[in-house]
């Protein structure tokens, strides 16, 4: 059986990542970063979701979850990552749909584990050096009665992919409050709050030192509440996560994408699986918005296999795109646009 927290984080990240299906389809939006022209404030209006715009977003969506068809016209296969996509893949998405993964990953890493059970203690964590330079440090850190208030800073923190020579470099900081309840075995986390209004930059360089990706992730009011501190979340007391706003700026193109009011609820099912539901609003780079909602909870079994799940994206004049997860061990989804199935895709496995 997979770790409950690991599975929840992965399911949440993947579910939020599906907003790539429609977030990348907006035209315009974004100044010329090379000329130093700032991105103009976009005019906010509901996005129109149609076959043409969603077709543009499917390629990005497929980087996280492959789109398949029950009545496939194509026999080609899609080379994509498995369901538990890596953080690098999520962060390299132009739309930044994996921003929630960055936030959750940063918070989880600040506790040096993929777990929100044990809170941080009275001793400030030691600085961590990057494998290719820089450091991760805590310039501010205080602990009182189980609750830690701190700032985590990335100072040119560099990670090297030894197989490709690619470097990933982080700069920036996030402040957080890890609220814990004292116990005989140390504080137990009940809530985690974090913000990074100035943002954390994420730069990827190839083996030759050329910048191939450069993004700035800024977020406010991330709140994660543990449904059953020290225990297993239930339908009555689920784990919840909310983010007031995430801004993702592609610093190579100057385009900025946003997600606001995202709420995630998850709990462990009676069979040991997971059930996740989300809601929120996404914005294309030109300011057009669409609403995201789970109409059928994303459910997995104890082994992480998909059982069910449907996510709807609603735009202007009732236009809607629907992604339905296909049951099975392979992470995949079928898509309809305004009631018409997308059929020009590989057959579902």
C-alpha positions in Angstrom: 0.0 0.0 0.0 1.3 3.5 -0.9 2.0 6.1 1.8 -1.3 7.9 2.4 0.3 11.4 2.4 2.4 10.7 -0.7 -0.6 9.4 -2.6 -2.7 12.4 -1.6 0.0 14.9 -2.6 0.4 13.1 -6.0 -3.4 12.9 -6.6 -3.9 16.5 -5.7 -1.0 17.7 -7.9 -2.2 15.6 -10.9 -5.8 16.8 -10.5 -4.8 20.4 -10.3 -2.5 19.8 -13.3 -5.4 19.0 -15.5 -6.3 22.7 -15.7 -3.5 22.7 -18.4 -6.2 21.3 -20.7 -7.8 24.7 -21.1 -5.4 27.2 -19.4 -2.9 27.3 -22.2 -5.4 28.1 -25.0 -5.8 31.8 -24.6 -4.3 34.0 -27.3 -2.3 37.2 -26.5 -1.7 38.1 -22.9 1.9 38.9 -22.1 4.4 41.5 -23.1 7.7 41.0 -24.8 10.0 40.0 -22.0 13.1 40.5 -24.2 12.2 44.2 -24.6 11.4 44.7 -21.0 7.8 45.6 -21.7 5.7 44.7 -18.7 2.7 42.4 -19.1 -0.4 44.5 -19.3 -3.2 43.9 -16.9 -5.6 41.7 -18.8 -9.3 42.3 -19.1 -11.1 39.6 -17.2 -13.9 37.7 -18.9 -15.1 34.2 -19.2 -13.2 32.0 -21.6 -14.9 30.3 -24.6 -14.2 26.6 -24.6 -14.4 25.0 -28.0 -12.9 22.1 -29.9 -10.2 24.3 -31.4 -9.0 25.8 -28.1 -9.1 22.6 -26.2 -7.2 20.8 -29.0 -4.4 23.3 -28.3 -4.4 22.5 -24.6 -4.5 18.7 -25.0 -0.8 18.4 -25.8 0.0 20.1 -22.5 -2.6 18.1 -20.6 -1.1 14.9 -22.0 2.2 15.8 -20.4 0.5 14.9 -17.1 -2.3 12.5 -18.1 -2.6 11.1 -21.6 -5.8 11.8 -23.4 -7.3 8.6 -24.9 -10.3 7.6 -26.8 -12.9 4.8 -26.5 -13.3 5.0 -30.3 -9.7 5.9 -31.4 -9.0 7.0 -34.9 -5.3 6.8 -34.4 -3.1 3.9 -33.5 -0.2 6.0 -32.4 1.0 5.9 -28.9 1.8 8.9 -26.6 5.1 8.9 -24.8 4.3 10.4 -21.4 5.2 10.1 -17.8 3.3 7.7 -15.5 0.6 9.0 -13.1 3.0 10.1 -10.4 4.8 12.7 -12.6 8.0 14.2 -11.4 8.1 17.7 -10.0 10.5 18.8 -12.8 7.8 17.9 -15.4 5.1 19.7 -13.6 7.3 22.8 -13.2 8.3 22.8 -16.8 4.7 23.3 -17.9 4.2 26.7 -19.5 0.9 27.1 -17.8 2.4 26.3 -14.4 -0.5 24.0 -13.6 1.9 22.2 -11.3 2.3 25.2 -9.0 0.4 23.5 -6.3 2.9 20.6 -6.5 5.7 23.1 -6.0 4.0 24.6 -2.9 3.1 21.3 -1.4 6.5 19.9 -2.3 8.3 22.9 -0.7 6.3 22.6 2.5 6.7 18.9 2.7 10.4 19.2 2.1 10.7 21.9 4.8 9.8 19.1 7.1 12.4 16.8 5.5 9.8 14.1 4.7 6.6 13.6 2.6 4.5 13.6 5.7 2.4 16.1 7.6 2.1 14.0 10.7 5.0 15.2 12.7 5.5 18.9 13.0 8.8 20.7 13.0 10.6 20.9 16.3 12.5 23.5 18.4 15.8 23.0 16.6 16.2 24.9 13.3 17.0 22.6 10.4 20.6 22.8 9.2 21.3 24.5 5.9 21.2 22.2 2.9 23.7 22.6 0.1 22.7 22.1 -3.5 24.4 19.3 -5.5 25.7 21.9 -7.9 25.9 24.9 -5.7 23.8 27.3 -3.6 22.0 26.6 -0.4 18.6 26.2 1.2 18.4 28.0 4.6 16.1 29.3 7.3 16.9 33.0 7.9 14.0 33.2 10.4 12.9 30.3 12.7 11.1 30.2 16.0 9.2 27.5 17.8 6.8 27.8 20.7 4.4 25.2 22.2 4.4 23.0 19.1 4.1 25.8 16.6 6.9 26.8 14.3 7.0 30.2 12.4 9.7 30.4 9.9 11.0 31.6 6.5 12.7 29.2 4.1 15.0 30.7 1.6 16.6 29.3 -1.6 19.9 31.0 -2.5 20.8 29.8 -6.0 19.9 26.3 -4.8 21.1 24.1 -7.6 20.1 20.5 -8.4 22.0 18.5 -11.0 20.6 15.7 -13.1 23.7 13.5 -13.5 22.2 11.6 -16.4 21.6 14.7 -18.6 23.7 17.4 -17.1 20.7 19.6 -16.6 20.6 22.0 -13.7 17.6 23.3 -11.8 18.1 26.5 -9.8 15.8 27.9 -7.2 15.9 31.5 -5.8 13.4 33.2 -3.5 11.7 32.5 -0.2 8.5 31.4 1.4 7.2 32.1 4.9 5.2 29.5 6.7 3.6 28.6 10.0 3.5 24.9 11.1 0.9 24.7 13.8 1.4 21.6 15.9 -0.1 20.1 19.1 2.5 19.0 21.7 2.6 15.3 22.5 4.8 12.8 24.2 6.4 12.0 20.9 6.8 15.6 19.8 4.4 18.1 18.1 1.8 16.7 15.7 0.8 19.0 12.8 -2.7 20.2 12.7 -2.3 23.0 10.1 0.3 24.4 7.7 0.1 27.9 6.2 2.5 29.4 3.7 2.9 32.4 1.4 5.4 33.7 -1.1 4.1 36.9 -2.5 7.4 37.9 -4.1 7.7 34.4 -5.6 10.2 31.6 -6.0 12.1 31.5 -9.3 12.8 28.2 -11.0 15.4 28.2 -13.8 16.4 25.1 -15.8 19.7 25.1 -17.8 20.8 22.4 -20.2 24.2 20.8 -20.0 25.7 23.7 -22.1 24.4 26.2 -19.6 21.6 27.6 -21.8 18.4 28.6 -20.0 15.6 26.4 -21.4 13.0 27.3 -18.8 12.6 30.2 -16.4 9.5 30.7 -14.3 8.4 32.6 -11.2 5.9 31.1 -8.8 4.2 33.4 -6.4 1.4 32.3 -4.1 -0.6 33.7 -1.2 -2.5 32.0 1.6 -1.8 28.4 1.1 -3.5 26.6 4.0 -3.4 22.8 4.6 -5.5 21.5 7.5 -5.1 17.9 8.7 -8.5 16.3 9.2 -7.4 13.8 11.8 -4.1 15.0 13.3 -1.7 12.0 13.7 -4.3 9.7 12.1 -6.2 8.9 8.9 -8.5 11.4 7.3 -12.1 10.4 6.9 -15.1 11.5 4.9 -16.4 13.4 8.0 -13.0 14.8 8.7 -11.0 15.1 5.4 -7.7 16.7 4.9 -8.2 20.1 3.2 -6.0 22.4 1.2 -6.8 25.9 -0.1 -4.8 28.5 -2.1 -6.1 32.1 -2.4 -4.0 32.8 -5.5 -1.1 31.4 -7.5 0.6 33.4 -10.2 3.0 31.7 -12.6 5.1 33.9 -14.9 7.0 32.4 -17.7 10.0 34.7 -17.7 11.0 33.7 -21.2 7.7 34.8 -22.8 6.5 37.3 -20.2 3.1 35.5 -19.9 1.5 35.2 -16.6 -1.1 32.6 -15.6 -3.2 32.5 -12.4 -5.3 30.2 -10.3 -7.5 31.6 -7.6 -9.8 30.1 -4.9 -8.6 26.6 -5.2 -9.9 24.1 -2.6 -9.0 20.5 -2.3 -10.6 17.9 0.0 -9.2 14.3 0.4 -9.7 11.4 2.6 -8.9 7.7 2.9 -11.7 5.3 1.8 -12.8 2.3 3.7 -10.8 0.1 1.3 -7.6 2.0 1.9 -7.7 4.1 -1.3 -8.1 7.9 -1.7 -10.9 10.2 -2.7 -10.1 13.7 -3.9 -12.3 16.6 -4.9 -11.3 20.1 -6.1 -12.8 23.4 -7.1 -11.4 26.8 -8.2 -10.9 29.2 -11.0 -8.1 29.2 -13.6 -7.0 32.0 -15.9 -5.5 32.0 -19.3 -2.6 34.4 -20.0 -4.9 36.8 -21.7 -7.1 37.1 -18.6 -10.0 34.8 -19.7 -11.1 32.6 -16.9 -12.8 29.2 -16.5 -14.2 27.4 -13.4 -12.9 24.0 -12.4 -15.0 21.5 -10.4 -14.9 17.9 -9.6 -18.2 16.4 -10.6 -17.3 12.9 -9.8 -14.6 12.6 -7.0 -11.2 11.3 -8.2 -11.0 7.9 -6.4 -8.1 5.4 -6.3 -7.8 2.0 -4.6 -5.2 1.0 -2.0 -2.7 0.3 -4.8 -3.2 3.7 -6.4 -5.2 2.4 -9.4 -7.8 4.8 -10.7 -11.4 3.8 -10.0 -13.3 6.9 -11.1 -13.2 10.7 -11.5 -14.5 13.5 -13.6 -13.4 17.2 -13.7 -15.3 19.8 -15.6 -14.1 23.2 -16.9 -16.8 25.7 -17.5 -16.4 28.8 -19.6 -18.5 31.5 -21.3 -22.1 30.8 -22.4 -22.1 27.4 -20.7 -19.3 26.0 -22.8 -17.7 23.1 -21.0 -14.8 20.7 -21.4 -15.0 17.5 -19.3 -12.1 15.2 -18.5 -13.1 11.7 -17.3 -10.5 9.5 -15.7 -10.4 6.0 -17.1 -10.4 3.2 -14.5 -7.2 1.1 -14.3 -3.5 1.1 -13.4 -2.6 3.5 -16.2 -3.4 7.1 -15.6 -5.4 8.4 -18.6 -8.6 10.3 -19.3 -11.1 10.8 -22.1 -12.2 14.3 -23.0 -15.5 15.8 -24.3 -15.9 19.4 -25.5 -19.5 20.7 -25.3 -20.8 17.2 -25.3 -18.7 16.0 -28.2 -16.0 13.4 -27.5 -12.5 13.9 -28.6 -11.9 10.8 -30.7 -8.6 11.6 -32.6 -6.5 10.2 -29.8 -4.8 6.8 -29.0 -7.1 4.1 -27.8 -7.5 3.8 -24.0 -5.6 1.0 -22.4 
